Amino acid sequence: MQTVASTSQLILAKVLDEIIQRIAKKVAEGKKLSDQEIIILYIDHILKTMESRFNEVDRKLEEMIKRLDEVNRRIDDMNRRIEGTSERIDDTKGDNNKKMEDLKHYIDKRIEDTNKRIDEVSKKIDSLESRVNIVYNEVLSIKTDIIKMMKEYMEERYGKPKE
């Protein structure tokens, strides 16, 4: 089910495509473009560039998710190995207890280091998400400006709608 916002975006994209086609036809006929038409072409270029960048960000996020999945798999493997090691430590008696305690300390340190790396990756993802949100908000602002400009243009061109 589409939301009102996504439906509005689809309608806006369709309207913008039709306007771009009309401008392209005008250019093909060798006619001079108005300032508004030049601005619309520029806005269309910006939107397509931003869409491309969003797609690239999505691709990179998917890659990061795959890497995180691999890290999680490795952590699960490491956890299984740690559990096995812990069982062997519990079974060990006498002189080997000191060596096993040293091994346990080493493994705990490795887990701690791994957890720190995971926290760093999470922070980077949060930072990236924040940057994506900023770009998304900028696109929404541009969209609002385009709608406002188109409304003003339509009102100038055809008059205000009768109520």
C-alpha positions, -999 to +999 in steps of 0.1 A: +000+000+000+014+033-010+015+062+014+002+097+005+038+109+005+050+082-019+019+089-042+027+126-041+063+118-050+052+096-080+028+124-092+055+150-088+080+128-107+055+123-135+048+160-138+085+168-137+092+142-165+064+157-187+078+193-181+113+180-190+100+164-222+083+197-232+115+216-225+135+191-245+111+195-274+115+233-271+153+230-272+151+206-302+130+233-320+157+258-313+136+280-291+150+300-262+144+287-227+129+308-199+146+312-165+120+288-150+127+262-176+165+264-170+158+261-132+136+231-138+163+214-159+188+221-132+165+208-104+159+177-125+197+172-128+201+176-090+173+151-083+188+125-106+222+131-091+209+127-056+189+096-066+221+081-079+239+090-046+211+075-026+214+043-046+252+043-040+246+048-002+220+019-003+246-003-021+273+006+005+249-001+034+240-035+019+278-042+017+282-032+053+253-053+064+269-083+046+302-076+063+284-073+097+267-106+090+301-122+084+314-106+116+284-120+134+290-155+120+326-153+131+316-141+165+292-170+168+319-194+157+342-178+182+316-181+209+311-218+202+349-222+204+350-202+237+322-224+251+342-255+242+373-240+257+354-232+289+342-268+292+378-280+288+389-255+315+363-268+339+374-304+333+411-296+338+425-301+373+458-294+392+487-277+375+469-270+343+445-246+360+469-217+359+475-222+322+438-224+315+431-192+335+457-174+313+440-188+282+406-177+295+420-142+301+434-141+266+401-152+251+381-126+272+405-099+260+399-110+224+361-109+229+364-075+245+385-062+215+359-077+191+331-060+210+349-027+208+353-032+170+316-040+168+308-008+187+329+012+164+311-003+134+278+005+150+289+041+155+300+044+119+266+030+108+248+055+130+269+083+116+262+072+080+225+069+089+226+105+102+242+117+070+217+099+049+189+115+069+204+149+063+206+143+026+170+129+026+158+161+044+176+182+019+159+164-010+125+169+008+133+206+011+141+208-026+109+189-034+089+214-014+106+243-031+098+227-065+062+222-056+060+258-044+077+271-076+054+250-098+024+262-079+035+298-083+043+292-120+009+276-126-009+305-108+011+330-128+004+312-160-033+301-155-044+322-125-053+311-090-078+282-088-114+291-082-127+281-049 
